[in-house]
Structures are given as structure tokens and as C-alpha cells.
Amino acid sequence: MHSGTPPARTTSVALRQARRQLLDQGDVAPGLLDERLARSWGRSLDFGLQASGRTPGAPHASTAQLARALEQQRELVAHARPVMEFVFEQTRDSDCMVVLADSGGMLLHTLGDAEFLDRASRVALRPGATWHEQYRGTNAIGTAMAEQAPVVVHASEHYLERNSFLTCAAAPIHDPAGRLLGALDISGDHRGYHPHTLGLARSAARMIEHKLFETRHAGQLRLRFHSQMEGIGTVTECLLAVSPEGWVLGANTAALQWLGLGRDSIGRVQLEAVWPLAHALVQQPGPAAVRPLFGPRGGQVWLRVDFGRSRPAPLPRALEMAEPAPADALSALDTGDATFRAALDKARRVVGKPIALLLQGESGVGKEVFARAVHAAGPRRDGPFVAVNCAALPESLIEAELFGYSPGAFTGARREGSPGRLREAQGGTLLLDEVGDMPMAFQARLLRVLQERQVQPLGGGKSVALDFCLVCATHRQLREEMQAGRFREDLYYRINGLTLLLPPLRERSDQGALIGRLLGTLAPGQALQLAPELVTAFLHFSWPGNLRQLANVLRTACALLDEGETTIDWQHLPDDLAQDLREKAAPTDPGMDGPLRAQSVRTMERVLQQCNGNVSEAARQLGVSRNTLYRKLGASAAR
């Protein structure tokens, strides 16, 4: 409910003047530099850092120390990784990286474009390095945590000159009790600076905090409130957890800001003292309805109280549409496209058989959703579904993560050891996502485990027989990777029992049905629709992020609708997407009306052909009547 814009970037002249003032006078004149950066520069000077020097005393964790830190921050890392993957997909191929740091500034996990990761590594922007201000001076990670606020540090705003090629945006991450856990950072080449990056970092930190809140306070009484009804259940909602005695046990940043509370008030104040009307409401348990309520400082919000009798529904994932019934899990994904339907049919034929599936397709086409449906449709549906992103695991830890380890296997290992992700999938389904990014050195070891169907944990111990359904997924062309020597041929044929190619969104004929299903999931019961001109633009757009991008666009649009609005139009879209749509959308025949305004004649003919000439089925997929379809195709033939 609170928003902000990043400050205007300081000019190079002002930066030089500010640096001279700092070195000559020990501080910077007000207004010359952003206040947070000025304070950070002052701290950097107090730490004795030389702007033109290196950082010889900066600590860097060993492999064992990093493993121990990852274990200590297991909950944070587990919730942050999928968010980081989502952020990386939004910034892929733009010379940048996504970074997770702990509260001491140690980098725990990074994702990024390979070339930029190499450049960043030269200034120790890599896992194990510490980016506390004490060692790196002014930088987004350390400064965001020192200031307890999101910050952007652009180019020469970094205290150390060697970091001036970077532009970094970071936001602190707090747990529901108000404790600082770390920071989420997006770093890139300063020439590619985009003012929206800070908002993306802030939103990512909120997503992580939201997941932490849901995990920590599952089953407890929770208050969800927002200035707009549609905001309930999104990452922008305010969250409070309250004990049976009325004490505020947990809160997210948005709730604290709206109530005017500090983080130190969590656990020390009662709901009745800070919001009497909400306290009175929770004394009357009833259905979890959304209702308007005035806040303690004026202003109306929409509030929903979850009384703890059941766990709230999770936020819609980027690709999630509807949770299908187990018996019909694959059919539930069928929205009419012939190519996708063929993939579903092939998958259905091998479900329950000892045949490994390889899912190939561009990022965002729904490979994990497809894999989950395969799991839910098979005899192992009651077993675990374990998804492992091979690209997200540090090369030094991938073996311990997948194979597990015995107690005391290495310094920093858990006292009781770890079973590993392969054993966690026992009796269920194992998804190796982004398998094409698996390090070559590990591929041979994985091949042996898959061949022998048993695994021995690191550090020794008894081998354990494995029993799971294997599904692998990748956006890479593995045949090309084999030819280039980046993927083992023998491993390829081990995981490739049946390859299914999932089509990109731009090639699917069921885009209208997909949009309808996503809107139904994001805003159940609201009967939302797209404006006709927008439908036209959507169906002619290339959607480089595929279903993930479409779902995110619709989620944002739903949040921007005013109360009572049911039609999504241009003003509800992000500015950059609206510009792309207007530039790339093909012109349409002004004579087309209703949903057919979204369909070119070529699209109509293709859908009709895919339906084997069944006009009724084609009209259903296009969202028009049979008579309208006859009329438009007839008019085209006459021309």
C-alpha cells in the first residue's frame, strides 16, 4: 500500500564535488547527494576504506563455511530461490544478476547471465564473499541493510571506484518477528540502469517475506488487509499474526508501515491497543469474508480474518492456473491447442510406466506445471513431488544437495546428516529442472546413480535403493549441447525415454482460453475480461516470457483495476509492455467485432484445421458463435 520512486541519479559533477567534500571536510553538504548515500559514504570513510584501493581484509567463506551458512539460512534460501528464479527470468539477457545475502552481508546464492557473472566475480560479487559496508563501502546490499530500506547505488555512487561499473538495487528482507534476515539485490552494468529495477527488488523482497510469514504463522489467527479489495491475497497485502491472547506475533513491512509501528513493537503490543476495531472483529469468529474497516489512523481498508481453522490458499504461482483433480490432472491442462494436446496424450500413455520424461521448451512455457500434472495423474500421486533446479545449485554443493551426506561428512555439515533430494523423492516423482545447466563434472556421477538406481551419501554409509519417476526439463536444445561437448551423450539417452516439446505461447491457438483460465484463477468469481483491442494486441504479441509473462501481466492488471471494474484495458498494463504491444501488434480488420476482432483469418483457418473441420469446436476455442465464424470465413473467401 506504500509506494515510492527511486531518487533521481546524482550527476557526475555533483558526485565529484561530494567526494571532495567528504575527503576534505568529513561530510557532504545537504542536497548534494541522496541522504542515505551520504550517510553510507560517511560510514565508509569511518571504516578507513580507500576509495581507490582494494579490500584486502574482506572475508571470503570457504566451501565448508558457505555450506554451513546455507544450512543456517535454509528457510530463507528455500523461499528465496524460486523468487530469484522468477526475477532472473524477467531480467535474462540484460547483463545483470540476482543476489541473496544474509544479514552479515555474505552472498549465499546468485543467478545471472554467464558473461556478467564472470565480470562480477572479478570484484568478488559471488557466493561466499561479504558485502558488508565495513569491507565494500557504499553498495546496495550492505547499504540497504544498514539503512533498513531499499536503495539504488548507481555507478560512481559506489564508495569504491572499482565497483563503479555496477548499478545495484537492493531491498532488505525481514522475518515476521521483525528481525533482519538479509537482502535481495539486482546488480547489472551501469549502462543498462532502469528505474524500475528498485521496484522489482522491493517486490521480490516482499514476496520472500510473504512466504516466510505464511510458513511461520500457518494455522494461527491472521489479518490480511489492503486499501483495495483485489489486493487481498497478493504480495502487496498487509499481514498480521495475532495470538489467542491478542498479542501481535508477526507482521510484514506493509502492515507495520500502515499501522505506524516499529519492528521492535512485534511481540510487545496487543491488537486492541493498536487497532480496536479489528480487535472487536476477531472476537466474532465467522466465515473468512472480506469487509471494509476503518484503520486506527483514519482511512478505510479491506480486511479478511483467517481464524486459523484452515491454512490459507497460497499465492498463485507464475504458471499456476487451477489445481486439477488427481484423476484428471493432464486433461485439466488441455485448453484446446492441438500441439499441446498431443503432448498431453503422449504423456498420458506412459504415466505409471518406467519411462523417463524429458520436457523441452522455452522458459515460461509451463514445464514444471506439466510435470506436476504427470505426477498427479499417475499411481505415485500420493508420494512426494520433489523439484530441483539444477541451474540454481552451486557447483560445489550440488552433489551434497542431491545425494545427501552422512553425519560429519564435511565441516559445517548438519549433525544428523542429510538424506538428499533424490531420497526425498522416494516413492514419488523427481523433477530435474534446467538439467541442461548441470555441470559436466557432476553429470557422470548422476548417470551412475540413475543406472544403478541407488545412491550412497557423501562421507560413506550404506547405499540406498531409489524408486521414483524421473522427469527432466530444460529450455536448452540438448542435442546441440551434446555436439558442443557440454552435455554427456550417455546421460542424454538415460533421461530421454520420451521427449515432449511444449510449444511457446505465441504458437498456441488456445490463447483466449488460457487468458480466461488465468483470469478465473487470479480473480475468482469476478468475471473479468480484456478489452477487445487489448485481446487483439495480446494475440499478436510474441510473449518472450510465455505463460509466466502472461500470468504476471494479468496479475498486475487485476491489482490495478478499480473497485467494480471488470474490463482490463491499456491503463492497467505496465508502461513498457503497453508500448511493446502497440509497436508489435498487427493491425486488424475494423470490421471484425466481438472476440473475433482478436483473430486474424489465418488464425481462424489454423484453428479450424486443428479441429479437423469441426466448426463448433473451432468456434468454442475462438470464443465466437458458429454463425459468426461462418460469416467471417465466408467474407474472407469472397475477397
Wavefront OBJ file of the C-alpha trace (Angstrom):
o trace
v 0.000 0.000 0.000
v 3.022 2.201 0.283
v 4.856 3.156 -2.828
v 7.917 5.138 -3.629
v 10.099 6.121 -6.541
v 13.854 5.862 -6.678
v 15.661 9.196 -6.336
v 16.990 10.961 -9.383
v 20.539 9.840 -10.058
v 23.293 12.188 -8.946
v 25.227 13.828 -11.786
v 28.913 13.042 -12.222
v 29.823 16.645 -11.415
v 27.867 16.535 -8.159
v 29.449 13.189 -7.280
v 32.965 14.546 -7.744
v 32.095 17.580 -5.644
v 30.539 15.402 -2.940
v 33.588 13.125 -2.847
v 35.932 16.112 -2.478
v 33.814 17.490 0.358
v 33.806 14.129 2.120
v 37.578 13.743 1.918
v 38.334 17.380 2.797
v 35.639 18.062 5.409
v 34.498 14.634 6.577
v 30.902 15.055 5.416
v 28.763 16.040 2.419
v 26.639 19.181 2.174
v 22.870 18.505 2.330
v 21.212 18.175 -1.073
v 24.370 17.291 -2.939
v 23.899 13.551 -2.519
v 20.976 11.337 -1.560
v 20.800 11.323 2.248
v 21.161 7.562 2.568
v 24.156 7.503 0.260
v 25.730 10.447 2.083
v 25.416 8.616 5.403
v 26.862 5.489 3.816
v 29.824 7.393 2.385
v 30.448 8.758 5.868
v 30.408 5.275 7.353
v 32.752 4.046 4.618
v 35.201 6.816 5.481
v 34.946 5.950 9.177
v 35.762 2.322 8.347
v 39.049 3.570 6.895
v 38.345 2.435 3.350
v 40.290 3.991 0.484
v 38.028 4.817 -2.463
v 40.742 3.972 -4.984
v 42.081 0.980 -3.074
v 41.241 -2.690 -2.853
v 39.715 -4.616 0.033
v 42.458 -6.978 1.240
v 40.731 -7.604 4.571
v 37.348 -8.565 3.139
v 36.430 -12.073 4.320
v 35.523 -14.800 1.857
v 33.919 -18.009 3.085
v 35.391 -21.402 2.306
v 33.210 -24.071 0.732
v 32.536 -25.569 4.160
v 31.732 -22.166 5.679
v 29.367 -21.378 2.820
v 27.675 -24.761 3.259
v 27.236 -24.044 6.953
v 25.781 -20.598 6.212
v 23.356 -22.093 3.686
v 22.285 -24.648 6.268
v 21.779 -21.975 8.925
v 19.711 -19.911 6.496
v 17.911 -22.907 4.994
v 14.424 -21.423 5.408
v 15.424 -18.098 3.839
v 17.215 -19.763 0.925
v 14.344 -22.179 0.287
v 11.829 -19.331 -0.008
v 14.186 -17.005 -1.878
v 15.321 -19.361 -4.648
v 12.030 -19.558 -6.587
v 11.626 -15.788 -6.253
v 15.157 -15.248 -7.551
v 14.448 -17.546 -10.482
v 11.341 -15.505 -11.274
v 13.317 -12.232 -11.098
v 16.081 -13.683 -13.249
v 13.561 -14.644 -15.929
v 12.410 -11.010 -16.028
v 15.982 -9.737 -16.430
v 17.572 -12.501 -18.513
v 19.982 -11.370 -21.264
v 20.309 -7.849 -19.830
v 23.795 -8.074 -18.279
v 22.666 -8.478 -14.708
v 22.422 -10.900 -11.802
v 20.203 -11.592 -8.798
v 21.862 -11.909 -5.399
v 20.766 -13.169 -1.980
v 22.818 -12.109 1.051
v 22.483 -12.944 4.734
v 22.275 -10.339 7.489
v 26.072 -10.161 7.726
v 26.397 -9.359 4.042
v 27.652 -12.802 2.958
v 26.402 -13.723 -0.503
v 24.503 -17.013 -0.259
v 23.194 -17.509 -3.769
v 23.440 -15.821 -7.168
v 21.748 -16.205 -10.540
v 22.692 -14.313 -13.649
v 23.846 -14.149 -17.228
v 27.086 -16.125 -17.530
v 29.139 -13.305 -19.033
v 28.081 -10.821 -16.376
v 28.623 -13.353 -13.561
v 32.223 -13.600 -14.753
v 32.669 -9.806 -14.657
v 31.034 -9.589 -11.250
v 33.276 -12.340 -9.909
v 36.305 -10.119 -10.551
v 35.093 -7.771 -7.800
v 34.071 -10.700 -5.554
v 30.351 -10.423 -6.299
v 29.942 -14.187 -5.875
v 28.771 -16.687 -3.235
v 30.902 -16.671 -0.103
v 32.047 -13.051 -0.425
v 30.971 -10.477 2.169
v 29.457 -7.179 1.035
v 29.015 -5.507 4.394
v 29.771 -1.773 4.209
v 32.739 -2.322 6.518
v 34.547 -4.147 3.700
v 32.961 -2.895 0.461
v 31.888 0.616 1.369
v 28.695 2.002 -0.110
v 26.953 -0.767 -2.061
v 23.294 -1.682 -2.439
v 23.460 -4.897 -0.385
v 25.333 -3.510 2.603
v 23.692 -0.088 2.491
v 20.131 -1.457 2.224
v 20.717 -3.454 5.398
v 22.487 -0.604 7.186
v 19.675 1.813 6.303
v 16.920 -0.812 6.702
v 15.420 0.450 3.445
v 15.543 -0.281 -0.303
v 18.338 1.581 -2.083
v 19.869 2.013 -5.522
v 23.615 2.580 -5.831
v 24.469 3.680 -9.356
v 27.920 3.657 -10.955
v 30.223 6.124 -9.136
v 27.838 6.355 -6.198
v 29.698 3.240 -5.004
v 32.339 4.280 -2.495
v 34.969 2.012 -4.021
v 35.866 3.134 -7.530
v 36.451 -0.450 -8.703
v 32.709 -1.093 -8.323
v 31.635 1.883 -10.440
v 30.807 -0.323 -13.442
v 27.842 -1.608 -11.433
v 24.351 -0.361 -10.782
v 22.741 -2.241 -7.905
v 19.262 -2.161 -6.371
v 18.624 -3.995 -3.113
v 15.887 -4.351 -0.525
v 16.222 -5.755 2.994
v 14.384 -8.945 3.977
v 12.842 -9.257 7.443
v 11.193 -12.201 9.121
v 7.672 -11.812 10.584
v 9.173 -11.040 14.002
v 10.950 -8.005 12.554
v 14.465 -9.456 12.514
v 16.743 -8.639 9.588
v 17.497 -11.809 7.615
v 19.384 -10.406 4.646
v 18.848 -8.611 1.353
v 17.739 -9.307 -2.208
v 19.836 -7.476 -4.787
v 19.721 -6.977 -8.551
v 23.099 -5.893 -9.932
v 23.957 -5.041 -13.502
v 26.098 -2.983 -15.832
v 25.597 0.706 -15.016
v 24.937 1.494 -18.670
v 21.779 -0.613 -18.509
v 20.297 1.135 -15.475
v 16.486 1.032 -15.402
v 14.486 2.937 -12.756
v 12.052 0.021 -12.378
v 14.801 -2.254 -11.041
v 14.406 -0.955 -7.494
v 10.688 -1.713 -7.614
v 11.431 -5.236 -8.818
v 13.921 -5.795 -5.981
v 11.453 -4.412 -3.437
v 8.659 -6.629 -4.777
v 10.919 -9.687 -4.683
v 11.831 -8.994 -1.049
v 8.123 -8.650 -0.245
v 7.398 -11.984 -1.921
v 10.020 -13.680 0.237
v 8.694 -12.003 3.394
v 5.177 -13.076 2.427
v 6.255 -16.716 2.101
v 8.115 -16.569 5.410
v 5.009 -15.180 7.105
v 2.776 -17.916 5.683
v 5.216 -20.608 6.812
v 5.818 -19.246 10.309
v 2.182 -18.470 11.113
v 0.291 -21.261 9.354
v -2.757 -22.176 11.420
v -2.670 -19.025 13.561
v -5.121 -16.151 13.522
v -4.094 -13.802 10.718
v -5.340 -10.450 9.487
v -4.976 -9.612 5.802
v -5.797 -6.073 4.732
v -5.291 -3.748 1.791
v -6.635 -0.432 0.519
v -8.249 -2.315 -2.396
v -10.327 -5.465 -2.141
v -8.387 -7.010 -5.027
v -5.169 -6.616 -3.065
v -6.178 -9.277 -0.531
v -4.172 -12.420 -1.241
v -1.436 -10.632 -3.201
v 2.120 -9.851 -2.125
v 1.130 -6.220 -1.537
v -1.321 -7.077 1.248
v -0.648 -6.184 4.880
v -0.269 -9.164 7.219
v -0.622 -9.516 10.989
v -0.469 -12.680 13.099
v -2.201 -12.497 16.483
v -2.005 -14.841 19.478
v -5.156 -16.144 21.243
v -4.431 -13.559 23.946
v -4.379 -10.737 21.411
v -0.624 -10.103 21.115
v 0.788 -9.169 17.705
v 3.144 -12.079 16.993
v 4.173 -11.244 13.452
v 3.792 -8.595 10.778
v 5.120 -7.767 7.363
v 6.649 -4.443 6.359
v 3.452 -3.129 4.751
v 1.405 -3.757 7.913
v 3.953 -2.047 10.158
v 4.077 0.990 7.884
v 0.293 1.272 7.666
v -0.153 0.943 11.435
v 2.747 3.284 12.178
v 4.594 0.650 14.230
v 8.284 -0.102 14.522
v 9.677 -3.596 14.132
v 10.561 -3.650 17.820
v 6.851 -3.475 18.669
v 6.224 -7.035 17.408
v 5.513 -9.259 20.381
v 5.169 -6.241 22.665
v 1.826 -4.722 21.657
v -1.712 -6.042 21.616
v -4.069 -5.715 18.680
v -6.653 -3.982 20.869
v -4.190 -1.196 21.641
v -3.169 -0.513 18.036
v -6.421 -1.264 16.162
v -9.504 -1.541 18.400
v -11.959 -2.080 15.528
v -10.006 -5.051 14.205
v -9.743 -6.465 17.723
v -13.528 -6.278 18.085
v -13.948 -8.028 14.745
v -11.772 -11.007 15.638
v -13.856 -11.565 18.772
v -16.699 -12.637 16.469
v -15.414 -15.666 14.511
v -17.236 -16.344 11.284
v -16.650 -17.002 7.579
v -13.467 -15.518 6.150
v -15.277 -12.695 4.354
v -13.589 -9.561 3.055
v -15.129 -6.470 4.632
v -14.348 -2.748 4.834
v -12.947 -1.379 8.088
v -11.551 1.961 9.214
v -7.959 1.966 10.351
v -6.571 3.370 13.603
v -5.210 6.467 11.843
v -8.172 7.036 9.533
v -8.677 5.705 6.056
v -10.576 2.617 5.027
v -9.101 -0.764 4.181
v -10.494 -4.119 3.153
v -9.877 -6.774 5.781
v -10.084 -10.547 5.879
v -9.581 -12.513 9.073
v -8.305 -16.094 8.869
v -9.183 -17.669 12.195
v -6.674 -20.478 11.914
v -9.064 -23.330 11.287
v -7.506 -23.970 7.898
v -4.437 -22.899 6.055
v -4.996 -20.086 3.537
v -4.635 -20.744 -0.153
v -1.115 -19.999 -1.416
v -0.431 -17.162 -3.804
v -0.894 -18.100 -7.459
v 2.462 -19.167 -8.877
v 3.715 -17.618 -12.059
v 2.431 -20.503 -14.149
v -0.278 -21.922 -11.923
v -3.811 -21.879 -13.307
v -6.017 -24.339 -11.461
v -5.238 -27.303 -9.232
v -6.710 -30.254 -11.143
v -8.301 -33.295 -9.570
v -5.759 -36.152 -9.478
v -7.755 -38.423 -11.785
v -7.936 -35.769 -14.484
v -4.710 -33.857 -13.905
v -3.460 -33.957 -17.502
v -6.872 -33.286 -19.061
v -7.196 -30.225 -16.840
v -4.288 -28.634 -18.727
v -5.997 -29.090 -22.105
v -7.409 -25.766 -23.284
v -7.652 -26.644 -26.961
v -4.267 -26.311 -28.653
v -3.617 -29.340 -30.863
v 0.167 -29.426 -30.326
v -0.116 -29.186 -26.555
v -2.922 -31.743 -26.557
v -0.692 -34.177 -28.460
v 1.980 -33.783 -25.771
v -0.639 -34.473 -23.097
v -1.817 -37.589 -24.934
v 1.726 -38.969 -25.195
v 2.382 -38.265 -21.523
v -0.861 -39.985 -20.565
v 0.249 -43.166 -22.364
v 3.486 -43.500 -20.368
v 2.195 -42.439 -16.939
v 2.946 -45.186 -14.442
v 5.477 -46.874 -16.719
v 9.252 -46.907 -16.052
v 9.923 -44.360 -18.797
v 11.826 -41.137 -18.097
v 10.244 -37.966 -19.478
v 12.238 -35.093 -20.963
v 10.295 -31.836 -21.272
v 11.788 -29.272 -23.633
v 10.571 -25.775 -24.323
v 11.336 -22.112 -23.850
v 11.449 -20.604 -20.380
v 7.981 -19.960 -19.048
v 6.015 -22.441 -21.188
v 4.870 -24.421 -18.150
v 7.286 -27.332 -17.884
v 7.000 -27.654 -14.094
v 3.198 -27.386 -14.219
v 3.213 -30.161 -16.833
v 5.486 -32.308 -14.653
v 3.230 -31.820 -11.632
v 0.240 -32.917 -13.709
v 2.109 -36.065 -14.790
v 2.795 -36.789 -11.118
v -0.832 -36.159 -10.093
v -2.159 -38.358 -12.910
v -0.051 -41.383 -12.041
v -0.002 -44.111 -9.406
v 2.637 -42.191 -7.410
v 0.337 -39.221 -6.819
v 0.291 -39.832 -3.049
v 4.089 -39.776 -2.929
v 6.266 -36.653 -2.835
v 6.890 -34.368 -5.799
v 10.447 -33.033 -5.493
v 11.588 -30.304 -7.894
v 15.290 -29.460 -8.131
v 16.548 -26.536 -10.208
v 19.950 -27.703 -11.403
v 20.935 -24.198 -12.516
v 20.301 -22.777 -9.049
v 22.623 -25.139 -7.148
v 26.251 -24.037 -6.577
v 28.601 -26.477 -8.321
v 30.452 -27.081 -5.051
v 27.261 -28.177 -3.273
v 25.215 -29.932 -5.949
v 26.442 -33.418 -5.000
v 25.636 -32.943 -1.299
v 22.254 -31.416 -2.151
v 21.157 -34.247 -4.446
v 22.898 -37.295 -2.964
v 22.830 -36.294 0.700
v 25.643 -36.758 3.197
v 26.460 -38.690 6.340
v 26.919 -37.036 9.758
v 30.265 -35.244 9.851
v 30.875 -35.677 6.119
v 32.444 -32.225 5.940
v 32.967 -29.184 8.105
v 29.675 -27.383 8.537
v 27.542 -30.419 7.735
v 24.395 -30.997 9.773
v 24.988 -33.179 12.806
v 22.340 -35.669 11.707
v 23.392 -35.594 8.051
v 21.039 -35.055 5.114
v 19.114 -37.601 3.001
v 19.479 -35.587 -0.220
v 16.815 -34.600 -2.731
v 16.898 -37.945 -4.588
v 15.937 -39.867 -1.466
v 13.312 -37.252 -0.603
v 11.585 -38.193 -3.884
v 11.351 -41.855 -2.847
v 8.005 -43.310 -3.926
v 7.082 -40.175 -5.847
v 8.383 -38.028 -8.704
v 11.726 -36.255 -9.103
v 11.865 -33.253 -11.441
v 15.356 -32.197 -12.502
v 14.600 -28.745 -13.875
v 17.130 -26.954 -16.101
v 19.025 -30.242 -16.412
v 20.884 -28.777 -19.385
v 22.706 -26.419 -16.998
v 24.086 -29.237 -14.841
v 27.907 -29.073 -14.520
v 29.735 -31.622 -16.686
v 31.710 -32.888 -13.693
v 28.509 -33.933 -11.957
v 26.796 -35.481 -14.985
v 28.877 -38.667 -14.820
v 28.062 -39.185 -11.144
v 24.355 -38.641 -11.767
v 24.438 -41.080 -14.691
v 25.876 -43.807 -12.472
v 23.215 -43.246 -9.819
v 20.422 -43.404 -12.415
v 21.885 -46.552 -13.952
v 22.313 -48.370 -10.639
v 19.103 -46.939 -9.127
v 20.844 -46.489 -5.801
v 22.739 -43.702 -4.080
v 25.434 -43.583 -1.437
v 25.578 -40.388 0.653
v 28.764 -38.335 0.766
v 31.026 -39.377 3.590
v 30.224 -43.056 3.195
v 27.454 -45.153 4.576
v 25.084 -47.741 3.212
v 23.801 -47.341 -0.347
v 20.058 -46.788 -0.603
v 17.902 -48.132 -3.438
v 15.982 -45.448 -5.321
v 12.410 -45.662 -6.541
v 10.952 -42.603 -8.224
v 9.517 -41.420 -11.520
v 12.115 -39.257 -13.289
v 11.117 -36.130 -15.205
v 13.740 -33.756 -16.599
v 13.136 -30.321 -18.084
v 15.267 -27.809 -19.947
v 14.999 -24.741 -22.153
v 18.174 -25.768 -23.972
v 18.480 -27.918 -27.094
v 20.263 -30.900 -25.557
v 21.306 -32.351 -28.925
v 23.193 -29.118 -29.647
v 24.640 -29.158 -26.130
v 25.913 -32.713 -26.773
v 27.538 -31.698 -30.048
v 29.203 -28.766 -28.297
v 30.548 -31.080 -25.593
v 28.519 -29.516 -22.800
v 26.198 -32.459 -22.135
v 27.028 -36.152 -21.937
v 25.537 -38.296 -24.677
v 25.075 -41.294 -22.373
v 23.205 -39.186 -19.803
v 21.003 -37.744 -22.548
v 19.828 -41.190 -23.606
v 19.312 -42.203 -19.968
v 16.915 -39.311 -19.239
v 15.300 -39.268 -22.687
v 12.782 -42.090 -22.556
v 10.216 -39.809 -24.181
v 10.855 -36.215 -25.242
v 7.911 -33.826 -25.265
v 8.246 -30.400 -26.880
v 5.970 -27.850 -25.216
v 5.052 -25.043 -27.644
v 5.705 -21.367 -26.872
v 2.670 -19.232 -26.124
v 2.908 -17.337 -29.430
v 2.350 -20.605 -31.348
v -0.639 -21.806 -29.332
v -4.132 -21.498 -30.781
v -5.815 -21.539 -27.356
v -4.548 -18.201 -26.077
v -8.066 -16.933 -25.462
v -8.904 -19.957 -23.308
v -5.610 -19.611 -21.407
v -6.317 -15.951 -20.675
v -9.786 -16.847 -19.442
v -8.455 -19.581 -17.167
v -5.735 -17.366 -15.718
v -8.223 -14.574 -15.010
v -10.521 -17.081 -13.335
v -7.673 -18.186 -11.069
v -6.381 -14.694 -10.293
v -9.825 -13.186 -9.647
v -12.295 -15.997 -8.936
v -15.945 -15.060 -9.273
v -15.278 -11.606 -10.751
v -15.915 -12.441 -14.445
v -13.027 -10.286 -15.679
v -12.364 -9.802 -19.382
v -9.969 -7.991 -21.699
v -10.990 -5.023 -23.799
v -11.395 -6.125 -27.465
v -8.468 -4.024 -28.694
v -6.291 -5.486 -25.945
v -7.257 -9.034 -26.891
v -6.125 -8.257 -30.427
v -2.792 -6.943 -29.186
v -2.273 -9.905 -26.851
v -2.871 -12.479 -29.576
v -0.422 -10.823 -31.957
v 2.318 -10.346 -29.349
v 5.356 -12.648 -29.278
v 5.337 -13.174 -25.452
v 9.066 -13.894 -24.967
v 8.346 -14.904 -21.356
v 5.488 -17.182 -22.454
v 2.857 -18.236 -19.896
v 4.902 -16.909 -16.989
v 4.968 -13.439 -18.551
v 1.266 -13.548 -19.439
v 0.317 -14.609 -15.906
v 2.403 -11.822 -14.364
v 0.882 -9.223 -16.689
v -2.649 -10.350 -15.828
v -1.860 -10.443 -12.105
v -0.621 -6.843 -12.258
v -3.637 -5.773 -14.308
v -6.030 -7.356 -11.793
v -4.354 -5.434 -8.989
v -4.698 -2.137 -10.904
v -8.435 -2.460 -11.537
v -10.611 -0.045 -9.594
v -13.386 -1.411 -7.425
v -16.254 -2.565 -9.629
v -14.185 -2.622 -12.829
v -14.357 -5.874 -14.772
v -12.616 -4.942 -18.043
v -8.822 -4.871 -18.277
v -7.640 -2.163 -20.666
v -4.433 -0.384 -21.690
v -4.201 1.693 -18.498
v -3.966 -1.471 -16.408
v -0.767 -2.676 -18.119
v 2.859 -1.898 -17.250
v 4.047 1.015 -19.387
v 6.849 -0.909 -21.102
v 4.542 -3.763 -22.095
v 1.871 -1.381 -23.376
v 4.482 0.260 -25.584
v 5.688 -3.107 -26.896
v 2.131 -4.224 -27.601
v 1.309 -1.067 -29.558
v 4.506 -1.338 -31.588
v 4.303 -5.057 -32.354
v 0.576 -5.780 -32.545
v -0.549 -6.259 -36.136
v -3.415 -4.112 -37.460
v -6.794 -5.792 -37.545
v -9.800 -5.508 -39.787
v -12.023 -2.813 -38.245
v -14.996 -4.765 -39.484
v -14.320 -7.577 -37.045
v -16.440 -7.381 -33.920
v -16.541 -9.075 -30.522
v -13.908 -11.681 -29.717
v -13.160 -12.247 -33.419
v -11.541 -8.834 -33.502
v -8.669 -10.704 -31.845
v -8.343 -13.286 -34.565
v -6.750 -12.943 -37.970
v -8.257 -15.011 -40.771
v -5.098 -17.116 -40.719
v -5.642 -17.890 -37.041
v -9.265 -18.880 -37.712
v -8.261 -21.179 -40.518
v -5.486 -22.777 -38.457
v -7.803 -23.441 -35.521
v -10.443 -24.893 -37.837
v -7.823 -27.168 -39.401
v -6.590 -28.309 -35.970
v -10.184 -29.159 -35.081
v -10.430 -31.342 -38.202
v -13.077 -29.075 -39.706
v -15.302 -29.188 -36.610
v -16.802 -25.685 -36.742
v -18.457 -25.963 -33.325
v -15.159 -26.846 -31.628
v -13.256 -24.134 -33.535
v -15.859 -21.528 -32.591
v -15.598 -22.580 -28.935
v -11.830 -22.154 -28.948
v -12.112 -18.778 -30.674
v -14.857 -17.628 -28.310
v -17.455 -16.834 -31.006
v -20.673 -18.305 -32.357
v -20.681 -20.723 -35.296
v -22.621 -18.219 -37.422
v -20.003 -15.524 -36.795
v -17.204 -17.892 -37.752
v -19.051 -18.920 -40.941
v -19.643 -15.263 -41.813
v -16.036 -14.129 -41.328
v -14.511 -17.060 -43.166
v -17.033 -16.612 -45.954
v -16.238 -12.902 -46.231
v -12.541 -13.734 -46.433
v -13.148 -16.244 -49.238
v -15.252 -13.712 -51.160
v -12.414 -11.200 -51.033
l 1 2 3 4 5 6 7 8 9 10 11 12 13 14 15 16 17 18 19 20 21 22 23 24 25 26 27 28 29 30 31 32 33 34 35 36 37 38 39 40 41 42 43 44 45 46 47 48 49 50 51 52 53 54 55 56 57 58 59 60 61 62 63 64 65 66 67 68 69 70 71 72 73 74 75 76 77 78 79 80 81 82 83 84 85 86 87 88 89 90 91 92 93 94 95 96 97 98 99 100 101 102 103 104 105 106 107 108 109 110 111 112 113 114 115 116 117 118 119 120 121 122 123 124 125 126 127 128 129 130 131 132 133 134 135 136 137 138 139 140 141 142 143 144 145 146 147 148 149 150 151 152 153 154 155 156 157 158 159 160 161 162 163 164 165 166 167 168 169 170 171 172 173 174 175 176 177 178 179 180 181 182 183 184 185 186 187 188 189 190 191 192 193 194 195 196 197 198 199 200 201 202 203 204 205 206 207 208 209 210 211 212 213 214 215 216 217 218 219 220 221 222 223 224 225 226 227 228 229 230 231 232 233 234 235 236 237 238 239 240 241 242 243 244 245 246 247 248 249 250 251 252 253 254 255 256 257 258 259 260 261 262 263 264 265 266 267 268 269 270 271 272 273 274 275 276 277 278 279 280 281 282 283 284 285 286 287 288 289 290 291 292 293 294 295 296 297 298 299 300 301 302 303 304 305 306 307 308 309 310 311 312 313 314 315 316 317 318 319 320 321 322 323 324 325 326 327 328 329 330 331 332 333 334 335 336 337 338 339 340 341 342 343 344 345 346 347 348 349 350 351 352 353 354 355 356 357 358 359 360 361 362 363 364 365 366 367 368 369 370 371 372 373 374 375 376 377 378 379 380 381 382 383 384 385 386 387 388 389 390 391 392 393 394 395 396 397 398 399 400 401 402 403 404 405 406 407 408 409 410 411 412 413 414 415 416 417 418 419 420 421 422 423 424 425 426 427 428 429 430 431 432 433 434 435 436 437 438 439 440 441 442 443 444 445 446 447 448 449 450 451 452 453 454 455 456 457 458 459 460 461 462 463 464 465 466 467 468 469 470 471 472 473 474 475 476 477 478 479 480 481 482 483 484 485 486 487 488 489 490 491 492 493 494 495 496 497 498 499 500 501 502 503 504 505 506 507 508 509 510 511 512 513 514 515 516 517 518 519 520 521 522 523 524 525 526 527 528 529 530 531 532 533 534 535 536 537 538 539 540 541 542 543 544 545 546 547 548 549 550 551 552 553 554 555 556 557 558 559 560 561 562 563 564 565 566 567 568 569 570 571 572 573 574 575 576 577 578 579 580 581 582 583 584 585 586 587 588 589 590 591 592 593 594 595 596 597 598 599 600 601 602 603 604 605 606 607 608 609 610 611 612 613 614 615 616 617 618 619 620 621 622 623 624 625 626 627 628 629 630 631 632 633 634 635 636 637 638 639
